Amino acid sequence: MAYHITEECISCDACVSECPNEAISEGDPIYVIDSNKCTECVGFFDEPQCVAVCPVDCCVPDPDHRETEEQLLEKKKKLHGE
């Protein structure tokens, strides 16, 4: 399941550089996560890095984009190669 950023986002920029897939970008007025690029950091880290660094806990699972670990690993492979 991809993550998304809630309206509680304070646009602090902490999550942007932590995303290994460059899935986070500045929106208007809050940051957004591209669900086509979000792999929940599977294959990179034990937990989503946006969640780990967010000071206001606004990075949450997106119920509209549920994916298995296998699907997330396949997405990672498409984004980064083997």
C-alpha positions as CSV (number, residue, x, y, z in Angstrom):
1,M,0.0,0.0,0.0
2,A,1.4,3.3,-1.0
3,Y,1.5,6.1,1.6
4,H,-0.1,9.6,1.3
5,I,0.3,12.8,3.2
6,T,-2.6,14.2,5.1
7,E,-3.6,17.8,5.5
8,E,-1.7,18.0,8.8
9,C,1.5,18.4,6.7
10,I,3.5,21.5,7.7
11,S,5.6,21.4,4.5
12,C,8.8,21.0,6.5
13,D,10.5,19.2,3.7
14,A,11.9,16.5,6.0
15,C,10.5,13.6,4.0
16,V,11.6,14.6,0.5
17,S,15.3,13.7,0.7
18,E,14.5,10.5,2.6
19,C,12.5,8.9,-0.1
20,P,14.6,6.4,-2.1
21,N,12.1,6.5,-5.0
22,E,11.8,10.3,-5.3
23,A,8.1,9.8,-4.9
24,I,7.5,12.9,-2.7
25,S,7.1,16.3,-4.2
26,E,5.9,19.7,-3.2
27,G,2.2,20.2,-3.8
28,D,-0.1,23.1,-3.1
29,P,-0.2,23.7,-0.2
30,I,1.2,20.3,1.1
31,Y,3.6,17.7,-0.1
32,V,2.3,14.8,-2.1
33,I,3.4,11.2,-2.6
34,D,3.2,9.7,-6.1
35,S,1.5,6.3,-5.5
36,N,3.1,5.0,-8.7
37,K,6.6,5.5,-7.2
38,C,5.9,4.7,-3.5
39,T,7.1,1.3,-2.4
40,E,6.8,1.9,1.3
41,C,10.6,1.7,1.2
42,V,10.3,-2.1,0.8
43,G,13.7,-3.4,-0.4
44,F,15.5,-0.3,1.1
45,F,14.5,0.1,4.7
46,D,12.6,-1.8,7.5
47,E,10.0,1.1,7.6
48,P,8.8,3.9,5.4
49,Q,11.3,6.7,5.8
50,C,8.7,9.4,5.4
51,V,6.9,8.0,8.5
52,A,10.2,7.8,10.4
53,V,11.1,11.5,9.8
54,C,7.7,13.2,9.8
55,P,7.5,15.5,12.9
56,V,3.6,15.6,12.7
57,D,2.9,12.0,11.7
58,C,1.0,12.9,8.5
59,C,2.5,10.2,6.3
60,V,-0.1,7.4,6.5
61,P,-1.1,4.3,4.4
62,D,-3.3,5.1,1.5
63,P,-6.3,2.8,1.6
64,D,-6.9,3.5,-2.1
65,H,-3.5,1.9,-3.1
66,R,-3.2,-1.5,-1.4
67,E,-0.3,-3.6,-2.6
68,T,1.4,-6.8,-1.4
69,E,5.1,-6.9,-0.5
70,E,5.6,-8.8,-3.8
71,Q,3.9,-6.0,-5.8
72,L,6.0,-3.4,-4.0
73,L,9.2,-5.2,-4.7
74,E,8.2,-5.5,-8.4
75,K,7.5,-1.7,-8.5
76,K,11.0,-1.1,-6.9
77,K,12.5,-3.3,-9.6
78,K,10.8,-1.3,-12.3
79,L,12.0,2.0,-10.8
80,H,15.6,1.0,-10.1
81,G,16.3,-2.2,-12.0
82,E,17.5,-5.4,-10.5
